[in-house]
């Protein structure tokens, strides 16, 4: 889950999704350049611009889903790795799937880990998404 922490007021937008996409609240959303619609993100996503704000399974192309742009917003993020280590802070990491980070992975460098949130056994960090546009 990627839960927004601050600077998210008034930024929600509705985006058209592909048919059959299943979102969960606070999952990653990516553009599907093959269809022109949006889809639930996964490991290997190169640019995360939105987070879903509702759980939906779309029934038709163009069905609208409420989302939050990631620009300028800090997030709490769940990680698959435990415990979160001090040397994870200040690193760029990848997605494990649409709702968690892989702290030991830095191929896509999609999320910057700003700090550890709570006990390291909670597997939660605070940080923000990094745009790969033009990279």
N, C-alpha and C positions, 0 to 999 in steps of 0.2 A: 504494500500500500504506500502511496505517496500522498501524505496528508499535508495540505497547505498550512503554513504557520502564520504568515503575515503578508501584507501588501496584496491581498486577493480580492478586496472589496470592489464590487461593481464591475468585475472583469469577465464574468461568465458569458459564454457565447454558445449558440447552437450550431453544430456541424453536421453535414450530411454523411451518413455512414453507408458502407457496403451492406448488401443483404446477408443475413445470417451471422452478423458480428455480435459477439457477446461481450459486453463490458461489465466490469464491477466498479463500484464506487472507488475512486482514487487510483484507477489503473492507467497505464500509459496509452496514449492515442497517437497514431502516426498517419501521415498521408499515404494513400495508396495511389501512386502516380500512374499505375496501369488503368485504374478505373475513374480516377478523379474524385473519389470519395475518401472517407477516413476509415481506419480500422484499428482494432486493438493491437498494441505494440507487442514485441517479443524480444528475446535475446538477439543481438545483432542490429538492433535499431540504431541508425546513424544520427537521427535528429528527432528529439522529442519536443514538440511544440505545445502539446495539450495533455491534460489529465481529465479523465471522465469524472463527472460529478454525480452520475446516476448509474444504476445497474439496469441494463437493457439488453434484450436480444432483438436485433432489427429484423423486420419481416420483408422489407423492400429496399431497393437501392434508393438512397436519398433520404431515408428516415432520419430525423433530426435527434441528436443526442446532446444534452447539456454538458459542456466542457469548460475547462479553465486553462487559459494560456499559461505557459510556464515561465515566460520572461519576467525577470525581476522578483520572483516569488521564492521564498525559502520553504523547503519541505522537510518533514520527518519522513524517513525512508526505512522500510524493513529490509534486512539483509539475509541472505541464506547462510552466511558464514557466522560461526560463533566460536569463541567470543570475538566481539569487535575489539580490535587492538589499537593501541595508541599510534602505531605507525600507519594505520589506515587514514588518520586525519591528515588533510592536506593533499590527498591523492585523487586522481580521476579514475572512475570505475565504470563498469558496464552493467547492463541489465542481465539478470538471470532469466526473467520472464516479464510479464506485463505488470507485476506488482512487487518485485524484489530486485535488489542489487546483488552483484557478485563482487565482493570487495577485493578478491585476489585477481580479478581480471581487468586488464586495461588495454583492450584492443580498440574499442569504440570510444572510450573516455567520454561517456555521455553525462555523467553526474560527478560533481565535485563534493567531496566529503569535507564539510566545514568543521564538524565536531561530533563526538559521541553523545548520544542522548540517553540519559539514565544509565543503569548498570550495564556493563558490557555483555552480560548474559541475556539482555533483552533484544540484542541484535538490531538496534535502531540507531540511525545516524541522522544528523541534520546537515542540509546542504542545498544545492541547487543544480538544475539542469544546465548544461553547457551547449550552446548552439554549435553545430558542426557545419553550418552554411558557409561555403567558400573555403572549407578546409581541404 
